[in-house]
Amino acid sequence: MGAETVGAKTRNRWKLSLDTWAVLVAFLLALLVRTGVFKHIPW
């Protein structure tokens, strides 16, 4: 029971909603465009 509980807690720690992942990806892409890694992202 102890190992099962710890495994479940650590697994859920990294589980984020789809909206959160979308915002994080958008911020990352905006940062890459801002720094000049990407000149243009073809949407």
Contacts in CASP RR format, 6 or more apart in sequence:
PFRMAT RR
TARGET T0000
AUTHOR 0000-0000-0000
METHOD contacts of the structure
MODEL  1
MGAETVGAKTRNRWKLSLDTWAVLVAFLLALLVRTGVFKHIPW
16 24 0 8 1.000
29 38 0 8 1.000
29 41 0 8 1.000
32 38 0 8 1.000
33 39 0 8 1.000
33 40 0 8 1.000
33 41 0 8 1.000
END
